[in-house]
Amino acid sequence: MKKVTGRKRRHKLLRKKLIGTKDKPRLCVGRSSKNMYAQLIDDLKGQTLFSLSTNTAEVKNKVAYGGNIKAAEFLGAEFAKRAKEKGFNRIIFDRAGYLYHGRVKAFAEAARKNGLAF
């Protein structure tokens, strides 16, 4: 329980500084033990502009298990490609209180490599 409350506290502190707009949306990353989730958010309107996860049918067919670094890298690359198709090039990265290592880091580096600037 202590881990969860610490993460939520860190996320609350991060959210005070990170505000996504329509031109530069916030990329929020979430993870569970079996999957990973990512969404672009416009905080001014309170809308999710685009989302993708390892549960999505297209990603699930190409990734055997959604809770490892390979899946995070694939999700990051696929997310960047689709976000660029929709016209989002510059974003603000929100790690949601998770430490920047492992799956979160793999996702972020794959998204950067495939064209998202943050």
LINGIDA-V593395 format. One record per helix or strand. SS is the DSSP state (@ for helix, = for strand). FROM is the first residue (numbers start at 1). TO is the last residue. Records with the same first field share a line. If there is no record, write none. Layout:
SS = FROM-TO + FROM-TO
//
This chain:
@ = 2-17 + 57-62 + 69-85 + 103-113
= = 26-31 + 36-42 + 47-53 + 90-90 + 92-94 + 117-117
//
